[in-house]
Amino acid sequence: MNVSRKLGILIFCAVPAIVGGGIVYAVFQSYVPVLVYEILLLLGAGAYMSR
């Protein structure tokens, strides 16, 4: 996988992180679930990038 494709995947993962983080915060009114959500997204993106 070349560098431009990896950067594209990271940008594609950044949009759900921003929008999803706002939705999770609106639902739970706390930053702890947002942190958990962001960590799960980071792990998923990292697993996909390591392939």
SEDRENZA-730784 format. One record per residue: x, y, z of N, C-alpha, C, O, CB in turn; residue in one letter. Coordinates in pm, whole numbers. Glycine has a CB too. Layout:
BEGIN
{nc1 = X	nc2 = Y	nc3 = Z	cac1 = X	cac2 = Y	cac3 = Z	cc1 = X	cc2 = Y	cc3 = Z	oc1 = X	oc2 = Y	oc3 = Z	cbc1 = X	cbc2 = Y	cbc3 = Z	code = A}
...
***
This chain:
BEGIN
{nc1 = 87	nc2 = -117	nc3 = 0	cac1 = 0	cac2 = 0	cac3 = 0	cc1 = 91	cc2 = 124	cc3 = 0	oc1 = 181	oc2 = 135	oc3 = 83	cbc1 = -98	cbc2 = 0	cbc3 = 125	code = M}
{nc1 = 68	nc2 = 213	nc3 = -91	cac1 = 155	cac2 = 330	cac3 = -101	cc1 = 112	cc2 = 441	cc3 = -3	oc1 = 6	oc2 = 433	oc3 = 60	cbc1 = 154	cbc2 = 383	cbc3 = -245	code = N}
{nc1 = 195	nc2 = 540	nc3 = 7	cac1 = 175	cac2 = 646	cac3 = 105	cc1 = 48	cc2 = 726	cc3 = 79	oc1 = -24	oc2 = 760	oc3 = 173	cbc1 = 295	cbc2 = 740	cbc3 = 106	code = V}
{nc1 = 19	nc2 = 756	nc3 = -46	cac1 = -99	cac2 = 836	cac3 = -76	cc1 = -227	cc2 = 761	cc3 = -38	oc1 = -324	oc2 = 823	oc3 = 8	cbc1 = -102	cbc2 = 875	cbc3 = -224	code = S}
{nc1 = -229	nc2 = 632	nc3 = -58	cac1 = -346	cac2 = 554	cac3 = -19	cc1 = -362	cc2 = 551	cc3 = 134	oc1 = -474	oc2 = 562	oc3 = 184	cbc1 = -337	cbc2 = 411	cbc3 = -74	code = R}
{nc1 = -252	nc2 = 536	nc3 = 206	cac1 = -257	cac2 = 537	cac3 = 353	cc1 = -308	cc2 = 671	cc3 = 404	oc1 = -388	oc2 = 674	oc3 = 498	cbc1 = -119	cbc2 = 506	cbc3 = 412	code = K}
{nc1 = -263	nc2 = 780	nc3 = 345	cac1 = -310	cac2 = 912	cac3 = 387	cc1 = -458	cc2 = 929	cc3 = 356	oc1 = -531	oc2 = 990	oc3 = 435	cbc1 = -229	cbc2 = 1022	cbc3 = 319	code = L}
{nc1 = -503	nc2 = 878	nc3 = 244	cac1 = -644	cac2 = 884	cac3 = 210	cc1 = -730	cc2 = 807	cc3 = 308	oc1 = -839	oc2 = 852	oc3 = 344	cbc1 = -666	cbc2 = 830	cbc3 = 71	code = G}
{nc1 = -682	nc2 = 692	nc3 = 353	cac1 = -755	cac2 = 613	cac3 = 452	cc1 = -761	cc2 = 687	cc3 = 584	oc1 = -865	oc2 = 686	oc3 = 650	cbc1 = -690	cbc2 = 474	cbc3 = 471	code = I}
{nc1 = -653	nc2 = 750	nc3 = 624	cac1 = -653	cac2 = 825	cac3 = 750	cc1 = -749	cc2 = 943	cc3 = 743	oc1 = -817	oc2 = 973	oc3 = 842	cbc1 = -512	cbc2 = 874	cbc3 = 783	code = L}
{nc1 = -756	nc2 = 1010	nc3 = 630	cac1 = -852	cac2 = 1121	cac3 = 615	cc1 = -994	cc2 = 1067	cc3 = 618	oc1 = -1082	oc2 = 1127	oc3 = 679	cbc1 = -826	cbc2 = 1198	cbc3 = 483	code = I}
{nc1 = -1016	nc2 = 953	nc3 = 552	cac1 = -1148	cac2 = 890	cac3 = 552	cc1 = -1190	cc2 = 851	cc3 = 694	oc1 = -1309	oc2 = 854	oc3 = 725	cbc1 = -1148	cbc2 = 767	cbc3 = 461	code = F}
{nc1 = -1094	nc2 = 814	nc3 = 779	cac1 = -1125	cac2 = 777	cac3 = 918	cc1 = -1139	cc2 = 900	cc3 = 1007	oc1 = -1199	oc2 = 891	oc3 = 1114	cbc1 = -1015	cbc2 = 686	cbc3 = 974	code = C}
{nc1 = -1087	nc2 = 1015	nc3 = 966	cac1 = -1095	cac2 = 1135	cac3 = 1049	cc1 = -1235	cc2 = 1193	cc3 = 1051	oc1 = -1277	oc2 = 1251	oc3 = 1151	cbc1 = -996	cbc2 = 1239	cbc3 = 999	code = A}
{nc1 = -1308	nc2 = 1180	nc3 = 942	cac1 = -1444	cac2 = 1235	cac3 = 937	cc1 = -1537	cc2 = 1167	cc3 = 1037	oc1 = -1606	oc2 = 1236	oc3 = 1111	cbc1 = -1502	cbc2 = 1221	cbc3 = 795	code = V}
{nc1 = -1541	nc2 = 1032	nc3 = 1043	cac1 = -1625	cac2 = 969	cac3 = 1146	cc1 = -1578	cc2 = 1001	cc3 = 1288	oc1 = -1659	oc2 = 1004	oc3 = 1381	cbc1 = -1626	cbc2 = 819	cbc3 = 1127	code = P}
{nc1 = -1449	nc2 = 1025	nc3 = 1305	cac1 = -1399	cac2 = 1059	cac3 = 1438	cc1 = -1455	cc2 = 1193	cc3 = 1485	oc1 = -1493	oc2 = 1207	oc3 = 1601	cbc1 = -1246	cbc2 = 1062	cbc3 = 1439	code = A}
{nc1 = -1460	nc2 = 1290	nc3 = 1396	cac1 = -1508	cac2 = 1424	cac3 = 1433	cc1 = -1660	cc2 = 1423	cc3 = 1448	oc1 = -1712	oc2 = 1468	oc3 = 1550	cbc1 = -1465	cbc2 = 1527	cbc3 = 1327	code = I}
{nc1 = -1729	nc2 = 1373	nc3 = 1347	cac1 = -1875	cac2 = 1374	cac3 = 1351	cc1 = -1927	cc2 = 1277	cc3 = 1456	oc1 = -2016	oc2 = 1311	oc3 = 1534	cbc1 = -1933	cbc2 = 1339	cbc3 = 1213	code = V}
{nc1 = -1872	nc2 = 1157	nc3 = 1458	cac1 = -1916	cac2 = 1056	cac3 = 1555	cc1 = -1887	cc2 = 1097	cc3 = 1698	oc1 = -1966	oc2 = 1069	oc3 = 1788	cbc1 = -1850	cbc2 = 924	cbc3 = 1526	code = G}
{nc1 = -1774	nc2 = 1163	nc3 = 1719	cac1 = -1741	cac2 = 1211	cac3 = 1854	cc1 = -1844	cc2 = 1311	cc3 = 1902	oc1 = -1882	oc2 = 1309	oc3 = 2019	cbc1 = -1602	cbc2 = 1274	cbc3 = 1856	code = G}
{nc1 = -1889	nc2 = 1398	nc3 = 1815	cac1 = -1994	cac2 = 1494	cac3 = 1852	cc1 = -2126	cc2 = 1425	cc3 = 1882	oc1 = -2195	oc2 = 1463	oc3 = 1977	cbc1 = -2014	cbc2 = 1594	cbc3 = 1741	code = G}
{nc1 = -2160	nc2 = 1325	nc3 = 1804	cac1 = -2284	cac2 = 1252	cac3 = 1830	cc1 = -2277	cc2 = 1176	cc3 = 1961	oc1 = -2373	oc2 = 1176	oc3 = 2038	cbc1 = -2314	cbc2 = 1155	cbc3 = 1715	code = I}
{nc1 = -2165	nc2 = 1110	nc3 = 1986	cac1 = -2150	cac2 = 1036	cac3 = 2112	cc1 = -2156	cc2 = 1132	cc3 = 2231	oc1 = -2217	oc2 = 1100	oc3 = 2334	cbc1 = -2016	cbc2 = 958	cbc3 = 2114	code = V}
{nc1 = -2094	nc2 = 1248	nc3 = 2219	cac1 = -2102	cac2 = 1345	cac3 = 2329	cc1 = -2245	cc2 = 1395	cc3 = 2349	oc1 = -2288	oc2 = 1414	oc3 = 2462	cbc1 = -2007	cbc2 = 1464	cbc3 = 2301	code = Y}
{nc1 = -2318	nc2 = 1417	nc3 = 2241	cac1 = -2456	cac2 = 1464	cac3 = 2253	cc1 = -2544	cc2 = 1361	cc3 = 2321	oc1 = -2636	oc2 = 1396	oc3 = 2395	cbc1 = -2513	cbc2 = 1499	cbc3 = 2115	code = A}
{nc1 = -2517	nc2 = 1234	nc3 = 2296	cac1 = -2599	cac2 = 1129	cac3 = 2356	cc1 = -2565	cc2 = 1109	cc3 = 2504	oc1 = -2656	oc2 = 1099	oc3 = 2587	cbc1 = -2580	cbc2 = 998	cbc3 = 2281	code = V}
{nc1 = -2436	nc2 = 1103	nc3 = 2538	cac1 = -2394	cac2 = 1067	cac3 = 2673	cc1 = -2359	cc2 = 1187	cc3 = 2761	oc1 = -2350	oc2 = 1172	oc3 = 2883	cbc1 = -2277	cbc2 = 976	cbc3 = 2667	code = F}
{nc1 = -2338	nc2 = 1304	nc3 = 2704	cac1 = -2302	cac2 = 1425	cac3 = 2780	cc1 = -2179	cc2 = 1405	cc3 = 2868	oc1 = -2173	oc2 = 1456	oc3 = 2979	cbc1 = -2419	cbc2 = 1468	cbc3 = 2866	code = Q}
{nc1 = -2082	nc2 = 1331	nc3 = 2817	cac1 = -1958	cac2 = 1306	cac3 = 2889	cc1 = -1848	cc2 = 1279	cc3 = 2788	oc1 = -1874	oc2 = 1232	oc3 = 2677	cbc1 = -1974	cbc2 = 1187	cbc3 = 2988	code = S}
{nc1 = -1725	nc2 = 1310	nc3 = 2826	cac1 = -1613	cac2 = 1288	cac3 = 2735	cc1 = -1555	cc2 = 1148	cc3 = 2746	oc1 = -1478	oc2 = 1108	oc3 = 2658	cbc1 = -1506	cbc2 = 1389	cbc3 = 2762	code = Y}
{nc1 = -1589	nc2 = 1073	nc3 = 2848	cac1 = -1536	cac2 = 937	cac3 = 2863	cc1 = -1583	cc2 = 847	cc3 = 2748	oc1 = -1500	oc2 = 779	oc3 = 2687	cbc1 = -1578	cbc2 = 877	cbc3 = 2999	code = V}
{nc1 = -1714	nc2 = 843	nc3 = 2716	cac1 = -1754	cac2 = 761	cac3 = 2600	cc1 = -1694	cc2 = 810	cc3 = 2468	oc1 = -1669	oc2 = 729	oc3 = 2378	cbc1 = -1906	cbc2 = 761	cbc3 = 2589	code = P}
{nc1 = -1671	nc2 = 938	nc3 = 2457	cac1 = -1607	cac2 = 991	cac3 = 2336	cc1 = -1465	cc2 = 938	cc3 = 2327	oc1 = -1419	oc2 = 901	oc3 = 2218	cbc1 = -1608	cbc2 = 1146	cbc3 = 2336	code = V}
{nc1 = -1395	nc2 = 935	nc3 = 2438	cac1 = -1259	cac2 = 883	cac3 = 2440	cc1 = -1257	cc2 = 735	cc3 = 2402	oc1 = -1171	oc2 = 692	oc3 = 2325	cbc1 = -1197	cbc2 = 903	cbc3 = 2579	code = L}
{nc1 = -1350	nc2 = 658	nc3 = 2454	cac1 = -1360	cac2 = 516	cac3 = 2419	cc1 = -1387	cc2 = 500	cc3 = 2269	oc1 = -1326	oc2 = 417	oc3 = 2202	cbc1 = -1470	cbc2 = 447	cbc3 = 2502	code = V}
{nc1 = -1480	nc2 = 579	nc3 = 2218	cac1 = -1514	cac2 = 575	cac3 = 2076	cc1 = -1392	cc2 = 608	cc3 = 1989	oc1 = -1366	oc2 = 542	oc3 = 1889	cbc1 = -1628	cbc2 = 672	cbc3 = 2045	code = Y}
{nc1 = -1319	nc2 = 711	nc3 = 2028	cac1 = -1200	cac2 = 752	cac3 = 1951	cc1 = -1092	cc2 = 645	cc3 = 1955	oc1 = -1025	oc2 = 620	oc3 = 1855	cbc1 = -1145	cbc2 = 885	cbc3 = 2005	code = E}
{nc1 = -1073	nc2 = 581	nc3 = 2070	cac1 = -974	cac2 = 475	cac3 = 2082	cc1 = -1011	cc2 = 356	cc3 = 1994	oc1 = -925	oc2 = 297	oc3 = 1928	cbc1 = -960	cbc2 = 430	cbc3 = 2229	code = I}
{nc1 = -1141	nc2 = 321	nc3 = 1992	cac1 = -1185	cac2 = 211	cac3 = 1906	cc1 = -1162	cc2 = 244	cc3 = 1758	oc1 = -1120	oc2 = 158	oc3 = 1681	cbc1 = -1333	cbc2 = 181	cbc3 = 1931	code = L}
{nc1 = -1190	nc2 = 367	nc3 = 1719	cac1 = -1164	cac2 = 407	cac3 = 1580	cc1 = -1015	cc2 = 403	cc3 = 1549	oc1 = -975	oc2 = 359	oc3 = 1441	cbc1 = -1219	cbc2 = 549	cbc3 = 1554	code = L}
{nc1 = -934	nc2 = 447	nc3 = 1643	cac1 = -789	cac2 = 445	cac3 = 1623	cc1 = -737	cc2 = 303	cc3 = 1609	oc1 = -652	oc2 = 276	oc3 = 1524	cbc1 = -718	cbc2 = 515	cbc3 = 1739	code = L}
{nc1 = -787	nc2 = 212	nc3 = 1691	cac1 = -745	cac2 = 72	cac3 = 1681	cc1 = -788	cc2 = 12	cc3 = 1548	oc1 = -712	oc2 = -63	oc3 = 1486	cbc1 = -803	cbc2 = -9	cbc3 = 1798	code = L}
{nc1 = -910	nc2 = 42	nc3 = 1505	cac1 = -957	cac2 = -9	cac3 = 1377	cc1 = -876	cc2 = 42	cc3 = 1260	oc1 = -840	oc2 = -33	oc3 = 1170	cbc1 = -1102	cbc2 = 26	cbc3 = 1357	code = G}
{nc1 = -847	nc2 = 172	nc3 = 1262	cac1 = -767	cac2 = 231	cac3 = 1155	cc1 = -625	cc2 = 176	cc3 = 1158	oc1 = -566	oc2 = 150	oc3 = 1053	cbc1 = -765	cbc2 = 384	cbc3 = 1167	code = A}
{nc1 = -570	nc2 = 159	nc3 = 1276	cac1 = -435	cac2 = 102	cac3 = 1289	cc1 = -427	cc2 = -41	cc3 = 1240	oc1 = -329	oc2 = -80	oc3 = 1176	cbc1 = -389	cbc2 = 108	cbc3 = 1433	code = G}
{nc1 = -531	nc2 = -120	nc3 = 1270	cac1 = -533	cac2 = -258	cac3 = 1223	cc1 = -543	cc2 = -262	cc3 = 1071	oc1 = -478	oc2 = -345	oc3 = 1007	cbc1 = -651	cbc2 = -334	cbc3 = 1285	code = A}
{nc1 = -623	nc2 = -173	nc3 = 1014	cac1 = -635	cac2 = -170	cac3 = 869	cc1 = -507	cc2 = -122	cc3 = 803	oc1 = -469	oc2 = -172	oc3 = 697	cbc1 = -752	cbc2 = -81	cbc3 = 827	code = Y}
{nc1 = -440	nc2 = -27	nc3 = 864	cac1 = -316	cac2 = 28	cac3 = 808	cc1 = -202	cc2 = -72	cc3 = 817	oc1 = -112	oc2 = -68	oc3 = 733	cbc1 = -278	cbc2 = 156	cbc3 = 880	code = M}
{nc1 = -202	nc2 = -160	nc3 = 915	cac1 = -91	cac2 = -253	cac3 = 934	cc1 = -96	cc2 = -369	cc3 = 836	oc1 = 1	oc2 = -444	oc3 = 824	cbc1 = -91	cbc2 = -305	cbc3 = 1075	code = S}
{nc1 = -208	nc2 = -386	nc3 = 767	cac1 = -218	cac2 = -497	cac3 = 670	cc1 = -126	cc2 = -475	cc3 = 554	oc1 = -121	oc2 = -558	oc3 = 463	cbc1 = -360	cbc2 = -514	cbc3 = 620	code = R}
***
